[in-house]
Amino acid sequence: MVQKYVRKKPIISGTVSPLHKKKIDQLVAEGEFASVSDFINQAVADLLKKYENSTVPYFSNERFTEDEIALLKSIIREKAADMDFEKTEGNE
């Protein structure tokens, strides 16, 4: 009898910008990571480690480097550029 494979890791889903996806795919293609899943696992582990080792409140500017803050700002600008801020019926 063939034993059924049981996944040991839970599956989560999320979205990233096309630019981030392209960079992740490039790192995987270059062999820096075995897969996109491997990259995500490492990124989550690094962020959790940073969070757990810090006594600074999580969303404080002291927690992030200048480069990380610049990246977050660029992501916000990118998302804002995609938003339609025109007045629509019922939204005046």
N, C-alpha and C positions, 0 to 999 in steps of 0.2 A: 504494500500500500504506500502511495506517495504522500509524504507529509506536506501539509500546506505551509507555505512561507508566511511567517508573521513578521510584519514590519516592526522594528523596535523603536524607531523614531517617529514622533507624531509629524503629520504634515500640516504646514501652515502656508498661507498664500499672502502675497502683498504685491504692490506695484512699485516700480522705480521709473525714473525718467529714461527716455531713449538713450541719452548720453551715458548714464550710469550702466545701462544694460550693455551698451556697446563696449564700454571699458571692462566690464566683468567678463563678457564673452572673449575679449582680446586676451585677458589674463589667463583664462582657461585654455584658449588656443595655444598660448605660449608655454603652457605647462606649469604655470605658477600655482594653479589649483587643479585638482582632479576633475572638478565639475562645478557648475553654478551652485549646487547644494553645498559643496565643500567650502566655496567662497562665503556663502551666507552663514554657514555654521561658524566659520572663523570670525567673521565680522560681528556676529552676535556675541560670541564668546569674549572678544576683545572689548566690546562696548559694556557688557555686563561686568567684566573684570574692572574696567575703568570706573564704573558706577559703584561697585562694591568696595573698592579701595579708596574711595574719596569721602572726605567729611564735608565737602562743599555741597550745598543744595544742588540737585541734579540740573536745573535749568539756569544756574548761575553762569555768568560770563567767565568766571574763574575756572570752571570745569572744562571749557572748550579752548582749544588753541586758536590763534588768529586765523589760521588756514581753515579750520573747521567752521568757524563763524562765517568766513567768506563763502565757503561752500554752502552753508545753510541759507545765507542771504541770496546766493545765486539760484538755489532751488526755489525759494519763495518768489523771486522775480520771474523765473521761468513759468511757474504755475500761475502767477498773477497775469502774465502776458497771454495765457491761454483762456483766461476768464472773460466773459462778456459782461461788462459793467453797464451796458446800455439799459435804460429804463424799459421795462416790459410792462404789458398790461397787468394791472393788479400789483405792481411792484414799484409804486411811485411814492 
